[in-house]
Amino acid sequence: MSEETPATRNSDGRNGIRVIIVFSQGQVLSSSTTSIADRPVLHVPIQVKYSRIPAVITTLATGVGVSIHGVVTNVTIDPQTLQRRPFNHEDCLYPCFWTDAAAKGLRTTLLDWAGSDEDPLLPDSVSPKEYARRTKEYDVDDTFLCKVLGNSYDSEQMKSSIRILARMQLVLGEAHDRLEHPDQPDLLGVYLRLPQQLTRTKGLQEHLDEQIKKLVERSLDSSIVFVVHTRQDDAAKNSAEQAWVLSIIGGDHESGHLEGEIDLRSIGSAIRLFSGVQCPPGTRIPGWRFMKLPCISGEAEFIPTGLREDQVDWNNLVDRVLEMPEGDSETGDRKQNIQVLSRRFNELSLEAFRRYQWQDLERCARILLRIRHLPVDHWWNIFALDRLSRHEDLVLAVDSLVQEYPKLPVTHVARALIAIQHDTDGAAALLNKLDPDELRINTSLGTLGRLCLKAGLEEKGLAAISRAIRGQMAIQDDRMNAAQYLLQAGRADEAMAFMGNVGMDLSNRGQGVLRLRILLALGQQNVVDKYATAFLERYPGDRVVLDLIQG
């Protein structure tokens, strides 16, 4: 699709919206909905690793994670004044889908979209600040409130929910108006804020289903509608984490090809592709088998506009916040600023851990140690130093943890990390005291497992690594250590289960060799032949692999 490609039009000559995006931290469509306005609906689970909505919605909008786009919390600290303010478009370091769309001459309208205030690329949008103002002047229809809230809708306890419902109605009304307008934007993004205590209410669910149906009916048949929302079924009800879903309305679906969860980042890329825009370098390209995606060609040299480096000196900002007096109204609240920083660097630490960015993890851990000094902050610093093979610093970090929290289970893991290098029996004595189920810092489970395998406590080690895998806190070395032990023990089936996808992409030779050994032990000759061929294409003439396949 070139820059000269005209916008899709309705039969009456109106411009038609190409993509509609609805985002909500509550359920918008029932999981039983399979068709809307004669268009197929497909519900796809999303892998969302962030707990904070700004991180989720900005990852969706950019197609990259928080370590790149930099938005984590609802508010940030102004580096000049140390005052807290809501995050805005200038805090996002990576271009959003509407930035790239604008570079192609496409127009985006966002309604109540978090962080969109005063973005010059969104002149037709209505910002969260404006909706907050309008909500104060808007009276919600009593009939609607009675339907959603029941007879208690006018009680004092319902006031906050009524304000959120009023805002939701304003946004939905504006969305319907934009679809009726003869000059429609190319992309429409809608953020629906729902009262969390009412997300399982039948009346609200039926209302939202009907509203989405009306949006779809008023859009072009060729429009694609992405609804990103949480699932409120019984399976997710008792979970500490929200289960996110992408409901896709329209398009060419292949529902038989659904394979687990999709990456949240891939949705931002899919929005671009359906808009006719090339995905920038660094974004997660969708590998969706359940849906046919547009192919955008001829733009190999595409460079994203607006890509920026973080100009905030966070170490300096932390210094200045820590020096703030308590309760100074002119400089802001020191305690609340520290909470903002804690939330930011806690999320960034988890992201660094998941992405194996050990230097970033050490940097975040050191900041957290300065502002809150929790056991997990010590542990992340220790873990990063161990992965970076900085032994002298590691010994000092473990000593610091032992001095502050001598009796915690994670402290025993840290002590064993040092002891295993020169005193296996001493390490085993420390590890013997530990129960993986009692270890509260999940990122230490894999290390506990690897240490137990080295110290001869194999079953305890396997249990710890298994728990780390279930909690999505296992690194590749955890999986490989367990698989190597199980292969040597003649338990090839279990070894492959622990490997998971490790080694499949052949990016790491050692992982590939181990995977091939397990395949050979399983006797899967057809798979071995294909895998070995791919391996030798990647690593021509590899002696170890040639010897393995030649028997």
N, C-alpha and C positions, 0 to 999 in steps of 0.2 A: 504494500500500500504506500503510495507516494504522497508527498505534501500536497499535490494538486488533486488528490482524490476527494470528490465532493462528499459532503455529509449525507447520510442516508435520509430519505425524505418519506413522509406519509403520502398517501394517495391525494390528499388535498394540498400538497406542496409544502407542508410544515417540515422543518428540520426534526429529525427523530433522535432520541437519546440512544447511544450505542450500548452503554453500560450503566446499570443502576446498582449501587452498593448500599446495603443497609447493614449497619453495625449496632449491636445491642448486647449489653451485659445481662441479658435475660432471654428467655425463650420467646421467639417471634413466630415461628411456624411449628405446628405439631409434627412430630416424627412420622405420623401416619399419613401426612399429606404427600401424595404422589403425583398430583396434577393440579395446575391452577390455570384457568382460562385456556384450557386445551393445550397447555404447555407442560412438558414433563418436569417433575421436581425430583432432584437427587440429593440425598443428605449424606455428607461425607464428614467423618470425624477429623478434627484438626489437632495437630500436636502443638500445644501452646505451653511454653515453658515459663512464661512470665506471670507474676501474680498481680501486677499493677496495670490498670487499664491504659494509661498513657503509653507504656511500653508495648502493650498488645496492639493498640490502634495505630501507632506509628510504625511498628514492624509490618503490619498489614499494608499501610500506605506506601512504604518505601520498598519492601521486598528484601530488606536486610535486617540484621539483629541489632540489639541495643548497643553492642560494643562498637558499631559503626554509626548508627544514626544518633545515639547519645541521649535519647529521651527516655526517662525512667519514671519520674514522679509527676503528680499533678502540678506541683509548684516547684520552683527552683529559686536559688538565691542569687540576687543581682550582685555581680562582682564589685560594683562600684559602691553601692549603698548598704549592702548586706541585708537588704529587705527581701522578704519572700514575695514572689509574684507568680501567677499562673504561667505555665509553659506556653510558648507560642511558636509560630513557624520559624522564627530565627534561631530557636534552640535545636532544631533538627538539622543535622550535619549532612544528610544525604537527601537527594531530590525525591519528592513524593510523586505518585503517579500523575497528579495534575500538573506538576512542574514539567515533566516530559511531554505531557499532552499539549500544554501551552506552547512548547517549542515547536510542535507540529501544527500549530494553528488551531488546536481544538480548545473548546471552552468547557470548564468544569464549574458546576454549582454544588456547594457543600452546605448542608443545613445542620447547624448545631454541632459541627464536627470539631472534636477536641483539638485545640492547638491551632485552629485556622484563623484566629483573630488577626485582622489587619494584614493578611497576606495579600500583596498587590496583584497576585495572579488570580485572585478570586473576587473580582468586583461584583459579581452577581450573587454572591453567597450571603448567608445570614449567620453571623458568628454566635458562639456561645454567650458572649457578653450581651449581645442584642437580645437573644432569647431569654436570658435571665431578666432583662428589663421588661420585655413584653409579658412574661409570665405574671409579674406583679399586677398587671392591668387586665388580666384575662380571667373571666368567670367560666368555669367548666359547667356544662349542661348537667342538671341534677339527674335527669333520666339516665345518662351515661354513668354517672357516679354510682347511682343505685344499682345499676347492672353489674358494675365491676366490684364495688365495695360492699354491697348489700345494704341493709337498713341502717347500719352504723356509720354510713359515709359522712355524716355531719358531726361525728364525735371529735373530741379534742385530739385523740390519738391518731386520727387519720389526716391531720392537717398537712404533714410533710408529704404523705403519699398523694394527696390531692394536688399539691404544687407540682410534683413530678409528673402526674397524669396531665395536668394542664399544659406543661411544657411539651409532653409527648404529642398531645392533640394539636398544638400549634405547629409543630414540626411536620406532622402528617398532613395537616391542612395545606401547608406551604408546598409540600411535595406534590400533592394532587394538583394544586394550582399551576406548578411549573410544568407538569405533564399536559395540562390543558392549554398552555400558552403557545401561540403559533411559533415563537422563536425559542425553541427548546435548546438547552445546552447539549453538548456531546456526551458528557458524563454527569451523573447525579449521585451525590453521596449523602446519606442520611444517617444521623446518629440518634437512635431512640434511647432515651434514658427511662428505665422502668423502675418502679418501686420494688426493691428486692424482696420485701415481705409479701408481695402480691404476684410474683412470677409464676406461681403454681395455681393461681386463681382461674377457674374455668371461664368466668366472664371476660377477664382480660385476654386470655388466650384466644377465645372466639372473636373478640374485637380485633385483635392484631391479625389473625388469619384473614378476616374480612378486609382489613385495610391493605394488606399486602396484595390480596386478590385485586382490589381496585387499582393499585399502582400498576400491576401487571397488565390488566385490561386496557389501561390508558397508554401503555407503551407500545412501540412497534413489535410486530411479530419477530423481527430480527434482533430485538434487544436481548441482551443477556442480563439476568438479575442475580447478583451474589448477595446472599443474606448470611452474615457472620453473627452467630448468636450462641448462647449457652443452652445446654440440654438440661431439662428438668425432670427426666424420667426417674424411676425408682433406683436404677443402677447408679445414678450420679447423686442421689439425694443425700446419702450418708458419707460421700467422699469429701475430704478436706479440700481437694482441688476441683475447680469447675471443669466440666466437660464441654469443650467447644465444638461447634458444628458449622460447616459451610453448607447451606442449602442453595443449590443451583437451579434456577428456574429458566427453562429454555435451553437452546443449544442441542448439540448432537451427543446424546448420552450413550454410554456403554456400561450399564449398571452391573453387568456380570464381571467387570474387571476391577471392582473395588478391592483394594489391597491395603488394609490397615489405615493408619492416619496419614494425612498429608501435612506438609510443613506449612506453618502459618505464612512464612515468607513467600511461598510460591503463589499465594493469592494476589499479592501486589503485582507480580509479574503477569499473572493471567489477566488482570484488569488492563494492563498495558496492551497485551496482545489483542484482546477483544476491542480495544480502542484503535488498533492499527498502529501501535507505537512499539518501537524496538525496546527490548529490555536492556537497561544499562549494565555494564560490567559489574560483577559482584552480587547482583541479585540472584535469588534462587529461581532457576528456570523450572517451570512445572514439568514433572515427568508423569503427568496424569494419563493413565491408560483408560480411565472410565469416561473420558470426554475428548472429543476432537477439538484441538486448539488451533487458532489461526497461525499460519506461518508467515512471518514478516521477513522479507529478504531484501538484499541490496543495501544494507546499512551496517556493514561490518565495521566501519570506522566510527560508529556512534559513540559520542562522548557525553556523559550526563551533564546537564547544566546545574549549577548551584552547589556542586560538591565542595564542601568546606572542611577545614581542619578546626578542631576545637580550640578556641582562643582563650578559654578559661584556664588559668593556672590553679588547678584544684588544690595542690599542696599549699600554695599561698593563701587560698580562700579558707582552707581548713585552719591554718595558723590564725588568721584574722577572726574567724568565728570563735575559736577557743579563747581568744583574748578578749572577747566581748564581755562587758559586765552583765550580770543577770538583770532582767527586767527593765532594760533601757529602751524607752519607747521611741527614741530617735534612731537608734541603730538596729532595732528589731529585737526579737526574743532569742536569746542564745540557745535555750533549751530546744525550742522548736526548730531552729536552724540545724542543730545537731541531729535531730530526728530526720530532717530532710536528707542530710548528708548520709546518715546511717542507711536509710532506705535505698538511696542511690547506689552506694558502694556495696551494699549487700547483694542487690540484683546484679550488679556488674561482676561481682566475685563469682556468683553462680554461673553467669554467662561465660566468664573466662575458664572456669572449671569444665563446662560442657564442651568448649571449643579447644581445649588443651592449650590455652594461651597462658603459660605458667608465669611469664614475666608480668603480664597484666594482673594475674591473680595475686602475685606477691605485692604489686603496687597497691591494689585495692585493700589487701589484708593489712598492710602497714598503715593505711589511712584509718581503717576501722579500729585498729589497735590504739590509735591515738584518740579516737573520739568515743569509743564505748568499751573496749577491752573485754570482750566476751570470749569464752572458750573456743567458739567456732572461729573467731578472728585469729587466735593463736594457731588453731589447727590449719586454716587455709595458708597461713604464712609458712608453717612447717611443711605442708604438702608441696607447696610451690618450690621451696628451697630443696626438697628432696628430689623433685623432678628435674630441677636445674643442676643437680649434682654439686651443690655448694655446701660441702660437708661442714666446714668450720662455722658458717652462719647457721646451719641446721642445728648443730650442737647447742649454740647459744639460744636459739629459738625454743628448743625443747626444754632447756634449763629454765627459761622464763615461764613456760607453761607449768612446769613442775612446781616452781615457787608460788605461783598464784593459785593453781588448782591441782594440788598434789593427789587427790583421791578420785578424780573423775576417770571413767573408763577410757576416754580419749587420751588422757595423760599416759595411761599404761600402754596404749598403742604407740604413742610418740616415743616413750622410753624404749619400747621394743624395737622401734625403727633404728635407734642408735645401737642397741645391744646386739642385734642380729648380725652386725658387721664383725664382731669379735667374740661374742659369747652366745652361742646358739642355745645352750641350756638355760642361761639367764633370761633370754628372750622368751623361750618356751614357758618358763615359770610365770612371767608376766602375762603372757597370752592365755595361759591356762585358766586364769582368773576371770576371763572375759566371756560374756555371753553376747553373741551378735545381736540378739533381740533387745538387749539393754543398751546398746550403743545409740545415743540420741543424735549424734552428728553423722548424718547419712553419708557424707562425702568421705568419711574415714572407714567405711565398711570394706571397700575394696582393698585398702592398705592392710587392714586387719586380715583379710583373706589371704593376701599374698604372703604376709609374714607367717601366718599359720602354716601355709604350704611349705615354706622354707624351714620352719622349726619342727616339722614332723607331725603337726596337728591337722592332718589332711581333711578330715570330714568337717571339722570346725571351719577350716579355710574355705571349703566349698560352700558351706552354709552361708558364710559371710558374703562371699562373692555373689551367690545366688540372690541374696537379699538386696545387694547393691544393684544388680541387674533389674530386679523387679521395681526398684525405686528409681530407675533410670539414672543412677549415680555411679555406674561402673565405667572405668576407662578401658581402653583396648588391652592394656597390659594385664588387667584383672582377668579378663576373659581368656587371654592367651595362657596365662599361668595355670588357670584351672584346666583348660583344654589340654595343655601339655602333660599335666599330671595324669589326667584321665586316660589319655592316649597310651601313656606308658603303663597304666594299670589295666590295659585291655578293655577299657570302657569307651569305645569309639563313638557309640550313639550319644552318650552323655557329653563327650568332648565336643561333638558338633553342635549340640544344643547350647553349650557355653560359648562357643565361637560366635554364634549368631551370624551377622553379616560381615564380621571381621575377615579381611583378606579377599573378599569378593571382588573389590575394585582393582586389586593388584597394585595399588599405590605403594605398598610396603612389601619388599621381597620376603622378609622373614615371616610375615603373617601369611603370605601366599604359600610358602613352603609348608608351614604347619597345616594349613587347610588341605593342601594336596596329600600330606601324610595321612590325615584323618579320612579323606575320601578313599584312599587306597585301602586303609584298614576296614572301611565299611564295604569294600568290594563293589563300589559303584563305578564300573569300568567306563560306561558311556559318559558319565559326568567327569571322570578322571581324564578321558581323552580330550574332551572339549576344554576343560580347565587347563590342562597341561599345554595344549596348543596356544591358548590365549596367553599363558604365562611366558612361553618361549618367544612369542611375538613381542612381549614387553621386555623380556630379559633374554635376548638371543644367546644360545649356547650355554645356558646356565648348567654347570656341571652337576650340581646337586639334583636338580629336577631331571636331567637326562638319566642319571643313575637310578632315580626312583622309578621312573616309568619303564626303564629297561630291565627292572627287576633285580 
